[in-house]
Amino acid sequence: MIDVNDFQPVLRMGITIDEEEYIARKLSSMIDIKKERILDIAPGNCLIPIYLSLELNKEISGVDDWKYFQEG
């Protein structure tokens, strides 16, 4: 299980971390994925794919062109 306190918002996107967790929980109950690996395009701060990966026991890779993360 994810502890949302371990994640800090990178950029205020009009959605809270609690709301991201809520969305991920709703999505995890709706999707039935047969593949072991999933690609998420433009996941933002990646909290939803991280939660889904743990909840669904799947490998989820995220690709985004976000410039708000610091390198290193």
Secondary structure, 3 states (H helix, E strand, C coil): CCCHHHCCCCCCCCCCHHHHHHHHHHHHHHCCCCCCEEEEECCCCCHHHHHHHHHHCCEEEEECCCCCCCCC
